[in-house]
Amino acid sequence: ITGPCTFTYEGCDGSFDREFSMRVSFPVDGCLGQGSFACTQIPAHECLSTEYKGPMNGIGPAWSAFTPQAMQQGLALLPVGREVYTHWVDMDSQDNLTELQIPLQG
């Protein structure tokens, strides 16, 4: 494992009644093909991002504030959201640091 855990939400628009996919991943320097894990290479991409610092019960409001700001940029955004857990202590820690990302359409 070469970096922080990342949650990727595909097809998520913040609605509680819409189904979406979530992928939990860790970057690695090579896929050995062993065990029950699958490796996927994600191509480099540009994204809009912001940092959220605090406990997980505040990440929803952080997304609610970031998403309209991203849309106001007038850029073509993908219907994908990523949370990169750059510093993790525990669910309730004020010291957690999470990068919120919305990829741009190529």
C-alpha positions in Angstrom: 0.0 0.0 0.0 1.5 3.3 -1.1 -1.0 5.9 -0.1 -4.3 6.7 1.7 -7.6 5.0 1.5 -10.0 6.4 -1.1 -13.8 6.1 -1.3 -15.2 6.6 -4.8 -18.9 7.3 -5.2 -20.3 6.8 -8.8 -23.7 8.0 -9.7 -24.2 9.7 -6.4 -26.0 13.0 -6.4 -26.7 13.4 -2.7 -30.2 12.1 -2.9 -31.2 9.5 -0.3 -33.5 7.6 -2.6 -31.1 7.1 -5.5 -28.9 4.0 -5.7 -25.2 4.5 -6.4 -22.0 2.5 -6.4 -19.2 2.9 -3.9 -15.6 1.6 -4.3 -13.1 1.5 -1.4 -9.5 1.4 -2.6 -5.9 1.7 -1.7 -3.1 2.6 -4.1 -0.4 -0.1 -4.5 2.8 -0.2 -6.6 1.8 -3.4 -8.3 -1.0 -6.0 -8.5 0.4 -9.4 -7.6 -2.8 -11.3 -8.6 -2.9 -13.0 -5.3 -5.8 -13.3 -2.9 -9.4 -12.1 -3.4 -8.6 -8.5 -4.3 -9.0 -7.0 -7.8 -6.7 -4.3 -9.1 -7.9 -1.5 -11.3 -5.7 1.2 -12.9 -7.3 4.6 -12.7 -6.0 7.0 -15.4 -4.7 10.5 -14.3 -7.4 13.2 -14.4 -8.0 16.7 -13.4 -10.4 17.4 -10.6 -11.8 20.1 -8.4 -10.9 19.5 -4.8 -11.2 20.9 -1.3 -10.1 19.7 2.1 -12.4 18.8 5.0 -11.0 18.6 8.5 -13.0 17.0 11.2 -15.2 14.1 12.3 -17.1 12.0 9.8 -20.5 13.3 11.0 -19.6 16.6 9.3 -18.5 15.2 5.9 -22.1 15.4 4.5 -22.3 19.2 5.1 -18.8 19.6 3.7 -20.0 17.9 0.5 -23.2 20.0 0.5 -21.1 23.2 0.6 -18.4 22.1 -1.9 -20.7 20.7 -4.7 -22.5 24.0 -5.5 -19.1 25.8 -5.5 -17.8 23.3 -8.0 -20.9 23.6 -10.2 -20.5 27.4 -10.2 -17.1 27.0 -11.9 -19.0 26.3 -15.1 -16.8 23.2 -15.8 -18.1 19.8 -17.0 -18.0 17.6 -14.0 -18.2 13.8 -13.9 -21.0 12.3 -11.7 -18.3 10.9 -9.4 -17.1 12.0 -6.0 -14.0 10.9 -4.2 -12.9 11.1 -0.6 -9.2 10.6 0.0 -8.5 10.0 3.7 -5.1 11.8 3.9 -5.0 11.7 7.7 -7.2 9.4 9.6 -7.5 9.1 13.4 -11.0 7.8 14.1 -14.7 8.6 13.2 -15.0 11.3 15.8 -11.6 13.0 15.5 -11.3 16.7 14.8 -7.9 15.9 13.3 -9.1 13.8 10.4 -8.2 15.3 7.0 -10.1 14.3 4.0 -9.7 15.6 0.4 -13.0 15.8 -1.4 -12.7 15.5 -5.2 -15.0 15.9 -8.2 -13.3 14.8 -11.5 -13.6 17.0 -14.6 -14.9 15.6 -17.9 -12.0 15.1 -20.3 
